[in-house]
C-alpha cells in the first residue's frame, strides 16, 4: 500500500501562520476601514500603547465598521488575518489572555469567559466550563484549562468539528459497548489505546492554543515514520487525520457575524433590574423596577411602587425606599446587576441598601446630560466614571435600554396617578 504525502499547507499559508505566531498585526488608519479585508481575523483597538479592546470576526471590514464609537477613540486599527474562523477564535483567546484589554475585562470577568477543561486522568475528558476550579458533588477533579474564550457558541462549534479529528470523552464512564457518539466517530470507543488517546488529546490542546502548524508537522513526521516501518494502517490513519484537520480549520464556519453585535450579557448578569423615580416636587411620586432576563425585557417581572415619602422632595430618599421595599420580597429572584438612573449619589444610595441586605450585587448609575442623553456611568467598584462612548457597543446599548425602559415605566405610573386626581 502506497501512502501519498498530503499537502500540509501552501507556502503562503505557512508564512501567514508564522506572522500569527509572532502576533505582528497589520495596521490601517481610522479613515481607511474600508481597506480592511473581508475575510476572518482578529482586530485590535489601541490608545497609544494601551490595548483597549480585542475582537474576532468572520468579516473584519464589516465588524470593525460596527464599532463606530470605538473608532472615535483611536487613530489606527490593528488586525491579523487568520484565513479561517476557527483560527480567529483561537487567536482572540490567546491575545486577550496576553493583553487583558480594558474593555474586554469590563464586559466580562473571569467567571464569564469560557474555558476548555481537560481532566488529569488515564483517559482525559474534555469539558466546557466558566470556572477554573471544576468540581463535582463527589470529588474534586485535577484539571488543566485552555482559554479564556469569549464566544461560547463558537467554542462549542469548534470543539464539535475538532472532535471529528481527535475523538475524545466527555462522560466519566463509557458503556461496555459502542455509544451513540462512537457511531458518529466522535468518541474513541470503549477500549482505546491509552497512549494513542493521550497523544490525540495533547494535539487537540495544542490546536486550541493556536499551535496548529506544530501539530500538522508532528503528524506528518509520524505518518512518514510509520510508512518507513511499513505500518501502512497507522500511516493511512495519520494521513486522514492531517487532511481532516486542514479541512476543518480552513472551512468550518463557527462565527456568527450578525450575532456579534447582539447584546449577550455576562452570565452573572442573567437578571438585570433597572430603577427610576418619577415625581414633580414630590407629588404623585412613583418608583419603577424593570427586569431584563438574558438581555431581554421581562415584563412579567416588572414592579411599580407608590412612594410613601411625604417630606421634602428627595429623589435619593425615594430611591432608597423603593430598593428597600423591593429587597424585603425574599421570594423575588435576586439580580446580578442593578441599574439606577442618576449619578454618584444614586449609586451610593443603592450600594448602601444592598449592603444593608448583605447583597453583593453589582450596581451601575447611568448619568445623563441636560438633553437627557446618557453620557457616563458610575460603577460600584470604580472610583472614576466611565464614558458611555468607551464601552463596548453591546454593553452600552444594553444599559441604555434598561435605563430607558425604567424611565418609561416610572413616568407611565406617575401619569396614571396624576390623572386619577384630575378626574
C-alpha positions in Angstrom: 0.0 0.0 0.0 1.4 3.4 -1.0 0.9 6.3 1.3 0.8 9.6 -0.5 2.1 12.6 1.3 -0.7 15.0 2.0 -0.4 18.7 1.1 0.0 20.2 4.5 -0.1 23.8 3.6 0.9 26.2 0.9 3.9 28.4 1.4 1.6 31.5 1.7 -0.4 29.7 4.4 2.8 28.9 6.3 4.0 32.5 6.1 0.7 33.7 7.5 0.9 31.2 10.3 4.4 32.5 11.2 3.0 36.0 11.3 0.2 34.8 13.6 2.7 33.1 15.9 4.7 36.4 16.2 1.5 38.4 16.7 2.7 41.1 14.3 -0.5 42.9 13.2 -1.2 44.9 10.1 -2.4 48.5 10.7 -5.0 50.7 8.9 -5.8 54.4 9.7 -9.2 55.2 11.2 -10.5 56.7 8.0 -9.4 53.7 5.9 -11.5 51.0 7.5 -12.9 50.2 4.0 -9.5 48.9 3.2 -9.8 46.1 5.8 -10.0 42.6 4.3 -13.4 40.9 4.2 -12.1 37.7 5.5 -11.8 36.2 9.0 -9.4 37.5 11.6 -8.8 39.5 14.8 -8.9 43.3 15.2 -7.3 45.4 18.0 -8.2 48.9 19.2 -5.4 50.7 20.9 -5.0 54.1 22.5 -1.3 54.8 22.3 0.3 51.6 23.5 -2.6 50.6 25.7 -4.8 47.8 24.2 -8.4 48.8 24.7 -10.4 46.0 23.0 -9.7 42.8 21.0 -12.4 41.1 18.9 -12.7 38.5 16.2 -14.8 38.5 13.1 -15.8 36.4 10.1 -15.6 39.6 8.1 -13.1 42.1 9.5 -14.2 45.1 7.5 -17.9 44.8 8.4 -17.3 44.0 12.1 -14.9 46.9 12.6 -17.4 49.3 11.0 -19.9 48.4 13.7 -17.6 49.9 16.3 -18.5 53.5 15.5 -17.8 54.9 19.0 -14.6 52.8 19.4 -13.2 54.1 16.1 -13.5 57.7 17.5 -11.1 56.8 20.3 -8.2 55.6 18.1 -6.3 56.8 15.1 -5.4 53.3 13.9 -6.9 49.8 13.8 -4.6 46.8 14.0 -5.7 43.5 12.6 -4.5 40.0 11.9 -5.9 37.9 9.1 -6.2 34.2 10.1 -7.5 32.5 7.0 -10.2 30.7 8.9 -12.9 31.4 11.5 -11.6 28.8 14.0 -8.1 30.4 13.9 -9.7 33.8 14.6 -11.5 32.4 17.7 -8.3 30.8 19.0 -6.1 33.8 18.3 -8.6 36.1 20.0 -8.4 33.9 23.1 -4.6 34.0 23.0 -4.4 37.8 22.6 -7.0 38.5 25.3 -5.1 36.3 27.8 -1.8 38.1 26.9 -3.0 41.7 26.9 -6.1 41.7 29.2 -7.7 44.6 27.3 -9.5 47.2 29.4 -13.0 46.9 27.8 -13.0 43.2 27.3 -12.4 42.8 31.1 -15.1 45.4 31.9 -17.7 43.5 29.9 -16.7 40.0 31.3 -14.9 38.9 34.4 -13.2 35.6 34.8 -16.4 33.7 35.6 -18.0 34.8 32.4 -15.3 33.7 30.0 -15.3 30.1 28.7 -12.6 27.6 29.3 -11.9 24.1 28.0 -11.2 21.8 30.9 -9.0 18.8 30.4 -9.1 16.3 33.3 -5.9 14.7 34.5 -7.0 11.0 34.2 -5.7 8.0 32.4 -8.2 8.7 29.7 -8.7 12.5 30.0 -12.1 14.1 29.4 -12.8 17.5 27.8 -15.5 19.8 29.0 -16.5 23.5 28.6 -16.7 25.5 31.8 -16.9 29.0 33.2 -14.7 28.3 36.1 -11.1 27.3 36.5 -11.9 25.0 39.5 -14.0 22.2 38.3 -15.8 20.2 40.9 -18.5 17.5 41.2 -20.6 16.5 44.2 -18.4 13.5 44.9 -14.9 14.5 44.1 -12.6 17.3 43.0 -11.0 16.9 39.6 -7.4 17.7 38.9 -7.8 19.7 35.7 -5.9 21.7 33.2 -7.6 24.6 31.4 -7.3 26.2 28.0 -8.7 29.7 27.5 -10.2 32.1 28.1 -12.6 32.2 25.2 -15.2 35.0 24.8 -17.7 33.3 22.4 -19.2 30.1 24.0 -21.3 29.3 21.0 -18.3 29.4 18.6 -16.2 27.4 21.0 -18.8 24.6 21.2 -18.9 24.6 17.4 -15.2 24.5 17.1 -14.9 21.5 19.5 -17.7 19.8 17.6 -15.6 20.0 14.4 -12.3 19.1 16.1 -13.9 16.1 17.8 -14.2 14.6 14.4 -10.4 14.8 14.0 -9.5 14.0 17.6 -12.3 12.0 19.2 -12.5 12.4 23.0 -14.5 11.5 26.1 -16.9 13.9 27.9 -18.6 11.4 30.2 -16.9 9.9 33.2 -17.8 6.3 32.3 -18.1 4.7 28.9 -20.5 1.8 28.4 -19.0 -1.6 27.6 -20.3 -1.3 24.0 -20.3 1.5 21.5 -22.2 4.6 22.4 -24.1 6.9 20.0 -21.1 9.2 19.8 -19.0 6.2 18.7 -21.2 5.7 15.7 -20.7 9.4 14.7 -16.9 8.9 15.0 -16.8 11.5 17.8 -15.8 9.1 20.6 -12.7 6.8 20.9 -14.9 3.8 21.8 -15.0 1.6 24.9 -11.4 0.4 24.9 -9.0 2.9 23.3 -5.2 2.6 23.5 -4.3 5.0 26.4 -1.1 6.1 24.8 -2.7 7.0 21.4 -5.6 8.6 23.1 -3.4 10.8 25.3 -1.4 11.8 22.2 -4.6 12.9 20.5 -5.7 15.0 23.5 -2.2 16.7 23.6 -2.6 17.5 19.9 -6.1 18.9 20.4 -4.9 21.1 23.2 -2.1 22.5 21.1 -4.6 23.3 18.3 -6.8 25.1 20.8 -3.7 27.1 21.9 -3.2 28.2 18.3 -0.4 25.7 17.5 -2.0 24.1 14.5 1.2 24.2 12.4 3.2 22.4 15.1 0.5 19.6 15.2 0.4 19.2 11.5 4.2 18.9 11.2 4.3 16.4 14.0 1.5 14.3 12.4 3.3 14.4 9.1 6.5 13.3 10.7 4.7 10.4 12.4 3.0 9.4 9.2 6.3 9.2 7.2 7.9 7.3 10.1 5.0 4.8 10.1 5.3 4.4 6.3 9.0 3.6 6.5 8.2 0.9 9.0 5.5 -0.4 6.6 2.9 0.2 9.2 0.5 1.4 6.4 -2.6 1.2 8.5 -1.3 3.7 11.0 0.2 5.9 8.2 -3.2 6.0 6.5 -4.9 6.9 9.7 -2.5 9.8 10.3 -2.8 10.9 6.7 -6.6 11.1 7.0 -6.2 13.0 10.3 -4.0 15.6 8.7 -6.4 16.1 5.8 -9.3 16.3 8.1 -7.6 18.8 10.4 -6.7 21.0 7.5 -10.2 20.8 6.1 -11.8 21.7 9.4 -9.5 24.5 10.2 -9.8 26.1 6.8 -13.5 25.7 6.0 -15.5 25.4 9.3 -18.0 28.3 9.9 -18.2 29.0 13.6 -18.6 32.8 13.8 -22.0 34.5 13.6 -21.3 37.9 12.1 -24.9 39.1 12.7 -24.9 37.9 16.3 -21.6 39.6 17.1 -23.4 42.9 17.6 -26.2 41.5 19.8 -26.3 42.1 23.5 -25.4 38.9 25.3 -24.8 39.9 28.9 -22.4 38.1 31.2 -23.7 35.1 33.0 -23.6 36.8 36.3 -26.0 39.5 34.9 -28.6 37.0 33.7 -31.1 39.1 35.6 -30.7 42.9 35.4 -33.0 45.3 37.4 -33.4 48.9 36.4 -34.9 51.6 38.7 -36.2 55.1 38.2 -38.2 57.5 40.3 -40.8 60.0 38.8 -42.4 63.0 40.6 -43.0 66.7 40.4 -41.8 68.4 43.5 -42.5 65.3 45.5 -46.1 65.0 44.4 -47.5 61.7 43.0 -44.1 60.2 43.5 -43.7 56.7 41.9 -40.9 54.2 41.6 -40.4 51.6 38.9 -38.5 48.4 38.7 -37.9 46.8 35.3 -36.3 43.4 34.7 -34.2 42.2 31.8 -33.5 38.5 31.6 -30.8 37.2 29.3 -30.6 40.7 27.7 -34.4 41.0 27.0 -37.1 42.8 28.8 -39.2 40.5 31.0 -42.4 42.5 31.6 -44.0 39.8 33.8 -41.3 40.7 36.4 -41.9 44.5 36.3 -43.0 46.1 39.6 -44.2 49.6 40.4 -44.2 51.4 43.8 -46.4 54.2 45.1 -43.8 56.1 47.2 -44.7 56.8 50.8 -42.1 59.5 51.4 -44.1 62.7 52.4 -41.3 65.0 53.5 -39.4 67.5 51.3 -38.8 66.2 47.7 -35.8 63.9 47.9 -35.0 61.6 44.9 -32.3 59.8 46.9 -34.6 59.0 49.8 -37.3 57.9 47.4 -34.8 55.6 45.6 -33.7 54.1 48.9 -37.4 53.5 49.8 -38.1 51.7 46.5 -35.0 49.5 46.8 -35.7 48.7 50.5 -39.2 47.6 49.7 -38.0 45.6 46.8 -35.5 43.6 48.8 -38.0 42.8 51.5 -39.5 40.5 49.0 -37.3 37.5 49.6 -39.4 35.4 47.2 -38.3 37.6 44.2 -35.1 36.4 42.4 -32.0 38.5 43.1 -30.5 40.5 40.3 -26.9 40.2 39.1 -26.9 43.9 38.2 -28.8 46.9 39.4 -29.0 50.0 37.1 -30.2 53.2 38.6 -30.9 56.5 36.8 -28.6 59.2 38.2 -25.1 59.8 39.4 -22.8 59.1 42.3 -25.4 60.0 44.9 -27.9 57.4 43.5 -25.1 54.9 43.2 -24.2 55.3 46.9 -27.8 55.1 47.9 -28.2 51.8 46.0 -24.9 50.4 47.4 -26.0 51.3 51.0 -29.3 49.5 50.5 -27.7 46.3 49.1 -25.1 46.4 51.9 -27.9 46.5 54.5 -29.3 43.3 53.0 -25.8 41.8 52.7 -26.0 41.5 48.9 -23.0 41.5 46.6 -25.0 42.7 43.6 -23.2 44.9 41.1 -24.6 48.5 40.8 -24.3 50.9 37.9 -25.6 54.5 37.9 -26.3 55.9 34.4 -25.8 59.7 34.2 -27.5 61.9 31.5 -26.8 65.3 30.2 -29.2 68.3 30.0 -30.8 66.8 26.9 -31.4 63.5 28.8 -28.8 61.7 26.8 -26.7 59.1 28.6 -23.1 60.2 28.8 -21.4 58.2 31.6 -21.7 55.6 34.2 -20.6 55.2 37.8 -19.8 51.6 38.8 -19.7 50.1 42.3 -16.0 49.0 42.1 -14.7 52.1 40.2 -13.7 55.4 41.6 -13.9 57.4 38.4 -16.9 57.5 36.0 -16.6 55.8 32.6 -17.8 57.5 29.4 -20.6 55.5 27.7 -18.7 56.0 24.4 -15.8 54.0 25.8 -17.9 50.9 26.5 -18.2 48.1 24.0 -21.4 48.6 21.9 -23.1 45.5 23.4 -22.8 46.8 27.0 -23.6 50.4 26.2 -26.8 49.6 24.3 -28.0 47.2 26.9 -27.6 49.7 29.7 -29.3 52.4 27.7 -32.2 50.1 27.0 -32.6 49.2 30.7 -32.5 52.8 31.8 -35.0 54.0 29.1 -37.4 51.2 30.0 -37.3 52.1 33.7 -37.9 55.7 32.9 -40.8 54.8 30.6 -42.4 52.6 33.2 -42.0 55.0 36.1 -43.4 58.0 34.2 -46.3 55.9 32.9 -47.3 55.1 36.5 -46.9 58.7 37.6 -49.2 59.9 34.9 -51.8 57.3 35.8 -51.8 58.5 39.4 -52.0 62.1 38.3 -54.9 61.5 36.0 -56.9 60.0 38.9 -56.7 63.2 40.9 -57.9 65.3 37.9 -61.0 63.1 37.3 
